Protein backbone atom coordinates (compact mmCIF):
# COMPACT_ATOMS: atom_id res chain seq x y z
CA UNK A 1 0.00 0.00 0.00
CA UNK A 2 1.37 3.45 -0.90
CA UNK A 3 2.34 6.04 1.71
CA UNK A 4 -0.35 8.42 0.47
CA UNK A 5 -2.98 5.68 0.87
CA UNK A 6 -1.72 4.81 4.35
CA UNK A 7 -1.77 8.46 5.35
CA UNK A 8 -5.37 8.83 4.18
CA UNK A 9 -6.75 5.97 6.28
CA UNK A 10 -8.91 7.25 9.13
CA UNK A 11 -7.58 6.52 12.60
CA UNK A 12 -4.32 4.96 11.43
CA UNK A 13 -1.80 5.33 14.28
CA UNK A 14 0.92 7.82 13.33
CA UNK A 15 3.55 5.43 14.66
CA UNK A 16 2.39 2.72 12.25
CA UNK A 17 2.62 5.12 9.31
CA UNK A 18 6.12 6.20 10.32
CA UNK A 19 7.22 2.58 10.63
CA UNK A 20 5.85 1.77 7.18
CA UNK A 21 7.56 4.79 5.67
CA UNK A 22 10.87 3.95 7.35
CA UNK A 23 10.67 0.31 6.24
CA UNK A 24 9.97 1.35 2.65
CA UNK A 25 12.90 3.77 2.65
CA UNK A 26 15.19 1.12 4.14
CA UNK A 27 14.24 -1.31 1.36
CA UNK A 28 14.90 1.34 -1.28
CA UNK A 29 18.27 2.19 0.23
CA UNK A 30 19.40 -1.44 0.21
CA UNK A 31 18.86 -1.35 -3.57
CA UNK A 32 20.70 1.96 -4.01
CA UNK A 33 23.69 1.75 -6.34
CA UNK A 34 25.87 4.75 -5.41
CA UNK A 35 26.83 7.09 -8.24
CA UNK A 36 30.07 7.98 -6.48
CA UNK A 37 32.70 5.88 -8.28
CA UNK A 38 35.74 4.14 -6.88
CA UNK A 39 38.94 5.02 -8.76
CA UNK A 40 42.43 4.04 -7.57
CA UNK A 41 43.98 7.36 -8.63
CA UNK A 42 41.21 9.65 -7.38
CA UNK A 43 41.67 11.81 -4.26
CA UNK A 44 40.50 10.47 -0.94
CA UNK A 45 37.21 11.87 0.33
CA UNK A 46 36.38 13.07 3.85
CA UNK A 47 32.66 13.41 4.54
CA UNK A 48 31.93 15.88 7.32
CA UNK A 49 28.28 16.07 8.41
CA UNK A 50 28.59 19.72 9.49
CA UNK A 51 30.88 22.73 9.45
CA UNK A 52 33.45 21.61 12.05
CA UNK A 53 33.41 17.79 12.10
CA UNK A 54 36.38 17.36 9.73
CA UNK A 55 38.62 19.58 11.87
CA UNK A 56 37.45 18.17 15.21
CA UNK A 57 37.81 14.49 14.31
CA UNK A 58 40.25 14.21 11.38
CA UNK A 59 43.00 16.82 11.75
CA UNK A 60 45.65 14.16 11.13
CA UNK A 61 44.04 13.46 7.73
CA UNK A 62 43.73 17.14 6.88
CA UNK A 63 47.39 17.78 7.65
CA UNK A 64 48.51 14.67 5.77
CA UNK A 65 50.03 14.58 2.33
CA UNK A 66 48.14 13.77 -0.83
CA UNK A 67 44.89 14.93 -2.34
CA UNK A 68 41.87 14.98 -0.09
CA UNK A 69 38.43 16.34 -0.88
CA UNK A 70 36.49 17.63 2.12
CA UNK A 71 32.70 17.79 1.75
CA UNK A 72 30.27 19.18 4.34
CA UNK A 73 27.12 17.15 3.72
CA UNK A 74 24.43 19.07 5.62
CA UNK A 75 25.57 22.55 4.69
CA UNK A 76 22.40 24.07 3.31
CA UNK A 77 21.43 27.57 4.45
CA UNK A 78 18.00 27.59 6.15
CA UNK A 79 15.37 30.17 5.27
CA UNK A 80 15.78 33.50 7.08
CA UNK A 81 13.43 34.59 9.84
CA UNK A 82 13.86 31.69 12.25
CA UNK A 83 15.51 32.54 15.57
CA UNK A 84 16.37 29.51 17.66
CA UNK A 85 18.25 29.03 20.92
CA UNK A 86 21.63 28.75 19.19
CA UNK A 87 21.04 32.02 17.34
CA UNK A 88 20.09 33.80 20.56
CA UNK A 89 23.15 32.46 22.39
CA UNK A 90 25.64 33.56 19.73
CA UNK A 91 23.93 36.88 18.97
CA UNK A 92 22.80 36.07 15.42
CA UNK A 93 19.56 37.52 14.12
CA UNK A 94 18.39 34.30 12.49
CA UNK A 95 19.45 30.80 11.44
CA UNK A 96 20.56 31.81 7.95
CA UNK A 97 22.92 34.45 9.34
CA UNK A 98 24.43 31.94 11.74
CA UNK A 99 24.83 29.38 8.93
CA UNK A 100 26.79 31.86 6.83
CA UNK A 101 28.98 32.69 9.80
CA UNK A 102 29.66 28.98 10.34
CA UNK A 103 30.63 28.58 6.68
CA UNK A 104 33.19 31.36 7.05
CA UNK A 105 34.53 29.89 10.31
CA UNK A 106 34.95 26.47 8.73
CA UNK A 107 36.76 27.90 5.71
CA UNK A 108 39.23 29.69 8.02
CA UNK A 109 39.77 26.57 10.13
CA UNK A 110 40.38 24.26 7.16
CA UNK A 111 42.64 26.80 5.48
CA UNK A 112 45.06 26.28 8.38
CA UNK A 113 45.57 22.76 7.04
CA UNK A 114 45.67 23.94 3.43
CA UNK A 115 42.23 22.52 2.65
CA UNK A 116 39.16 24.07 1.07
CA UNK A 117 35.73 22.56 1.82
CA UNK A 118 32.82 22.01 -0.51
CA UNK A 119 29.30 22.15 0.91
CA UNK A 120 26.15 20.39 -0.26
CA UNK A 121 22.80 22.13 0.08
CA UNK A 122 21.16 19.50 2.31
CA UNK A 123 19.77 20.96 5.53
CA UNK A 124 20.97 20.14 9.03
CA UNK A 125 18.59 17.89 11.00
CA UNK A 126 17.40 20.73 13.23
CA UNK A 127 16.16 22.65 10.19
CA UNK A 128 14.44 19.73 8.47
CA UNK A 129 11.59 19.62 11.00
CA UNK A 130 9.17 16.79 10.49
CA UNK A 131 11.04 15.82 7.31
CA UNK A 132 14.07 14.87 9.40
CA UNK A 133 14.81 11.61 7.56
CA UNK A 134 17.68 11.83 5.10
CA UNK A 135 17.13 10.65 1.52
CA UNK A 136 20.39 8.84 0.83
CA UNK A 137 19.62 8.76 -2.87
CA UNK A 138 19.44 12.57 -2.90
CA UNK A 139 22.63 12.75 -0.83
CA UNK A 140 24.43 10.43 -3.25
CA UNK A 141 23.22 12.39 -6.27
CA UNK A 142 24.35 15.74 -4.83
CA UNK A 143 27.68 14.37 -3.66
CA UNK A 144 28.53 12.60 -6.93
CA UNK A 145 27.78 15.77 -8.88
CA UNK A 146 30.32 17.62 -6.74
CA UNK A 147 32.88 14.80 -6.41
CA UNK A 148 32.44 12.09 -9.06
CA UNK A 149 35.00 9.62 -7.70
CA UNK A 150 37.20 8.75 -4.73
CA UNK A 151 39.86 6.22 -3.83
CA UNK A 152 38.84 6.01 -0.15
CA UNK A 153 36.03 7.55 1.87
CA UNK A 154 36.05 8.58 5.54
CA UNK A 155 32.69 8.85 7.34
CA UNK A 156 31.67 9.45 10.97
CA UNK A 157 31.15 6.46 13.24
CA UNK A 158 27.91 7.89 14.61
CA UNK A 159 29.03 7.82 18.25
CA UNK A 160 26.49 10.04 20.00
CA UNK A 161 23.72 9.10 17.54
CA UNK A 162 23.36 12.53 15.95
CA UNK A 163 20.97 11.79 13.04
CA UNK A 164 23.18 13.50 10.45
CA UNK A 165 26.23 11.53 11.58
CA UNK A 166 24.27 8.27 11.52
CA UNK A 167 22.98 9.02 8.01
CA UNK A 168 26.51 9.73 6.81
CA UNK A 169 27.64 6.42 8.29
CA UNK A 170 24.75 4.61 6.62
CA UNK A 171 25.76 6.10 3.29
CA UNK A 172 29.35 4.98 3.90
CA UNK A 173 28.14 1.43 4.41
CA UNK A 174 26.34 1.58 1.06
CA UNK A 175 29.58 2.77 -0.54
CA UNK A 176 31.45 -0.13 1.06
CA UNK A 177 28.96 -2.57 -0.40
CA UNK A 178 29.58 -1.09 -3.86
CA UNK A 179 33.34 -1.69 -3.57
CA UNK A 180 34.56 1.60 -2.08
CA UNK A 181 37.15 1.41 0.74
CA UNK A 182 35.52 3.07 3.78
CA UNK A 183 36.89 4.10 7.16
CA UNK A 184 34.87 5.29 10.17
CA UNK A 185 36.21 8.04 12.40
CA UNK A 186 35.28 8.54 16.06
CA UNK A 187 33.09 11.65 16.39
CA UNK A 188 34.50 14.41 18.57
CA UNK A 189 33.24 15.72 20.93
CA UNK A 190 30.59 13.00 21.42
CA UNK A 191 33.11 10.17 21.72
CA UNK A 192 34.89 11.78 24.69
CA UNK A 193 31.88 12.44 26.91
CA UNK A 194 33.21 9.65 29.13
CA UNK A 195 36.85 10.38 28.33
CA UNK A 196 39.10 8.35 26.04
CA UNK A 197 39.38 4.60 26.65
CA UNK A 198 42.67 3.70 28.32
CA UNK A 199 43.77 1.83 25.18
CA UNK A 200 43.58 5.13 23.28
CA UNK A 201 45.30 7.61 25.59
CA UNK A 202 47.38 5.20 27.68
CA UNK A 203 45.76 6.20 30.97
CA UNK A 204 45.36 3.58 33.72
CA UNK A 205 42.10 1.60 33.33
CA UNK A 206 39.33 2.62 35.71
CA UNK A 207 37.10 -0.25 36.91
CA UNK A 208 34.00 1.97 37.06
CA UNK A 209 34.44 3.66 33.66
CA UNK A 210 33.83 1.48 30.59
CA UNK A 211 34.13 3.72 27.53
CA UNK A 212 34.11 0.68 25.25
CA UNK A 213 30.53 -0.05 26.32
CA UNK A 214 29.52 3.54 25.56
CA UNK A 215 31.04 3.42 22.06
CA UNK A 216 29.68 -0.05 21.30
CA UNK A 217 26.15 1.07 22.16
CA UNK A 218 26.28 3.26 19.04
CA UNK A 219 28.17 0.82 16.81
CA UNK A 220 26.03 -2.28 17.35
CA UNK A 221 24.26 -1.70 14.03
CA UNK A 222 27.46 -1.76 11.98
CA UNK A 223 28.27 -5.42 11.21
CA UNK A 224 31.22 -4.35 9.06
CA UNK A 225 33.04 -2.99 12.14
CA UNK A 226 36.28 -4.76 13.08
CA UNK A 227 37.17 -5.32 16.74
CA UNK A 228 36.85 -2.04 18.62
CA UNK A 229 40.41 -2.08 19.90
CA UNK A 230 41.86 -2.79 16.46
CA UNK A 231 41.39 0.91 15.68
CA UNK A 232 44.03 3.12 14.12
CA UNK A 233 44.83 5.52 16.97
CA UNK A 234 46.45 8.79 15.95
CA UNK A 235 48.28 10.69 18.69
CA UNK A 236 49.00 14.18 17.42
CA UNK A 237 52.51 15.43 18.05
CA UNK A 238 52.93 18.76 19.81
CA UNK A 239 52.98 21.00 16.73
CA UNK A 240 49.99 19.23 15.13
CA UNK A 241 48.06 19.47 18.40
CA UNK A 242 48.77 23.20 18.61
CA UNK A 243 47.71 23.71 14.98
CA UNK A 244 44.49 21.79 15.58
CA UNK A 245 43.70 23.89 18.64
CA UNK A 246 44.14 27.09 16.60
CA UNK A 247 41.75 25.69 14.00
CA UNK A 248 39.20 24.72 16.68
CA UNK A 249 39.31 28.28 18.01
CA UNK A 250 38.02 29.51 14.65
CA UNK A 251 34.62 28.02 15.50
CA UNK A 252 33.22 30.85 17.57
CA UNK A 253 29.54 30.12 16.84
CA UNK A 254 29.64 26.40 15.98
CA UNK A 255 30.77 25.06 19.34
CA UNK A 256 29.24 25.79 22.71
CA UNK A 257 31.31 27.21 25.55
CA UNK A 258 31.79 23.99 27.50
CA UNK A 259 32.76 21.95 24.42
CA UNK A 260 35.35 24.55 23.42
CA UNK A 261 36.80 24.45 26.93
CA UNK A 262 36.88 20.65 26.82
CA UNK A 263 38.55 20.52 23.41
CA UNK A 264 41.14 23.10 24.42
CA UNK A 265 42.83 20.33 26.40
CA UNK A 266 45.30 18.33 24.25
CA UNK A 267 44.43 15.30 26.37
CA UNK A 268 41.14 15.36 24.45
CA UNK A 269 41.78 16.98 21.06
CA UNK A 270 45.21 15.34 20.71
CA UNK A 271 43.86 11.88 19.83
CA UNK A 272 41.90 10.66 16.81
CA UNK A 273 40.53 7.17 16.27
CA UNK A 274 39.55 5.40 13.05
CA UNK A 275 38.35 1.95 11.94
CA UNK A 276 38.70 0.46 8.47
CA UNK A 277 35.42 -1.30 7.66
CA UNK A 278 35.54 -4.86 6.41
CA UNK A 279 33.87 -5.61 3.10
CA UNK A 280 34.43 -6.15 -0.61
CA UNK A 281 36.91 -3.29 -0.95
CA UNK A 282 38.85 -3.96 2.24
CA UNK A 283 40.86 -6.89 0.93
CA UNK A 284 41.93 -5.32 -2.36
CA UNK A 285 43.10 -1.79 -1.51
CA UNK A 286 45.98 -0.37 0.53
CA UNK A 287 45.48 0.36 4.23
CA UNK A 288 44.26 3.82 5.16
N, C-alpha and C positions, 0 to 999 in steps of 0.2 A: 504494500500500500504506500502511496506517495506521501511525502511530508505534508503537502498542502491538504491532502485528504485527511490525514491524521489530525492536523491542526483544526480542521473544520468539525470534527466529531464533538457533539455536545457532551460535556462532562468528562472528557478524557483527562486523566490526571496529567499535569504539566510534566511531572517527573518521567512518566511513561513516554511522552513525546520526546523529551530531551534524550532519553536512553535510545529511542529508535533512531533519532537523528545522529547521535554519536556513533551508534553501531553501523549505520549506513556510511558515514564518513570514514570510519575505520576500514570498512571493506574496500571503499574506493581507494584509500591510501595504500593498502597492501598491493593494489594493482598498478600504482603509479610507477611509471618508468621515468626516472629523472632526466631532464634535458641537459643538466650539467654533465659534461663529458670528462672522462678520465683520459689524460694525456701525460705520458712520462715526462715530457719536456716543458709542461706548463708550470706556471708559478704555483706554489702552495697557496691555500686559501684559509683564512681565519674568519670564522663567522662569529660576530659579536652581536648578541641580542640587542644591546642598547649602546648609547654613547658613553662608554667608560669600561665595558667588560673586557675588551681586548687589553687595555693597559693594566687593569687590576689583576687579571689572571694569567696573562701571556706575555709579560715584558721580555722574558728570555727569548721568545720567538721573534718579537718585534725588533729586538736588538741584534738578532742573528744575521748571518750572511745569506745571500740568495734572495730571489724574488718572492714576495709574499703579498698577496692581495688581502686587504682588510675590508670586510663588508659589515656595516651595521644593518641588521635585518629589519628591526622595528623602529625605523627612523623617520616615519611620516610626521608631518607637522599638523597637529590637530586644528580644528576650526577655531578662530578667535572668539573671545567672549566668555569662555569658561574660566572661572577662577576657583581652583581647588586649594587644598591645604598646602601642597608643595609650593604653589605660586605665592600664597600668602606668606609662607615662611621665608622664601628667598626674595620677596619684594617685587616679584614680577606682576604685571597687570593681568595677564591671562596665560593660558597654557601654550598658545602659539609663540608668545614672546619667550617663555622659558625654554621651549624646544629649540628656538633659534640660538639662544644663549648656550645651550648644551652642545649644539653642533659646533659652535665656535670654540668652546672649551675643549672638545674632543680633538678638533683639528690641531689646536696648540699642543695638546698632550702627545698626540701621535707624531707630530713634527719633531719632537725631541728624540724620537727613535728613527727619524728619517722616513716615516711612513705617512701616506695620505689615504684617508678612509673614503669609502664610497657608501652612500646610504640608500637603502630601498625606501619606498613610500608607504610601507605597511605601518599601521598604527600600533603603538604600545598597548598592552592589555588594558591599562587603566582608561584608555580613550576609546576602546572598542565597545564598551557598555555591554548590552545583552548579546552582542555579536562577538563575544570574546574568543570563540574558537578560531583557530588559525587554519586557513585553507592551505595545506601544504602544496597543492598543485599551483596555486597562485604564487606562493613563495618561490617555488622552483622556477616558474616561468619568469618572474621578475629577476631572480638571481642569475639565471642563465643568460638573460638578455644583457646583463651588466658584465658578467664574467662567464664566458662560454665553457671554459674548461679549467681543470685543476689537476695537479699531480698528487695532492694530499689535502684533506680537509680536516680542520680542527673545529670542534663544536663543544658547547658547554655540557657538563655532566648532569646538570639539573639538580645539583645539591641545593636544597632550599625550596624546591618545587615551584619556583616562579614560573607561571604558565608560558611566558615567552622563551625561557631557557629550556623548558621541557619540550616545547614545540621544535626548537632548534635541534635538540638532541634527537627527537623523533625523525626529523628530516635527515640528520646524519646517518641514522640507522638505515633509512631507505637508500641513501647513497652507498653505504657499505654493501647492501644487497646487490646493487647494480655493478659492483666491482671497484668502487672507489676506496682507497685507503682512508680510514677515518680514525681520528684520535679524540678522546674526550679530555677536557681540562676541568679541574676542580674550580668551582665558581667562588671567587672572592667577592664580597666578604662572607657569604652564607656559609662556606665550608669551615670557617674558623670561629663560628659562634660558640663552639666548645673547645677552642684551641686546636692546634695541630696535633695529630696523633704522634706518639713518641717515635714511631718509625720514620716520621717525616723530619721532625726538627731535632731528634736525638735527645730529647728530654727524658728524664726517668719516668717509667710507666706509673700511672696513678691507678690504684685498684678501683676507685670509685668514679673514674672518668673513662668511658669507652667511646672514643670518637669514631672508631670503626663502625659501631652499631648505628650511630647517627648517620654516617655517610651511606651505609648499606640500606637504610630505610628508604632512601631516595633512588637507589640504584637497583632495587630488586626487579624492576621491570625491564632490565637491559640484559638479556641472556648472552649477548656478545661480549660482555665485560670479562676480562681476565681476573685473576685473583687480585683482590684489593691491594695487597702489599707488593704486588709486582709492578707497581706504578713507576714511571720515570719521575724522580724527584729532582727538581732543579733548585739548588741553593745559590742565590744570587751573590756574587762577590761584592765587595764593599762599594766599588764605583758603580756597578749596575744597580745595586740597591739604592744608592743616593740618586741616581738618574731616575729610577722608577718613582721615588718619593717626590721629586720635583714635578714629574708628570702627573702624579695623583693630585698634587696641590693645584693643578690647573682646573680641577673640577669643583668650582666654587658653588654651583647650584645643583650639581648632579648627586652629590653625596651629602648625607646628613652629618651633623656636627659630631655625633658619637662615632660614626663609622670612620670619618676622617681622622679622628684622634686615635682610633684603634689601628688604622692602617699606617699611621705615622711611625709605628714601632716596626723596625726591621725584623723583629722576631715574628711578625705576622706577614708583612708584605715581602719579606726576603725569601720566601719559599713559593714554589709553584709545582703543581702535581698534575701529571697526565697519564692516561691509559690508552694504549693502542688496542682498538677493538679487534676481535677475532672474526674472520669471515672470508669471503672469496678473495678479497684483495690482500689480506694480511700475509698470505704465504708467498706472494709473488712480487712484492715491492720492498725496497729498502726500508730499514727501521727509521722511525721519525726521530 
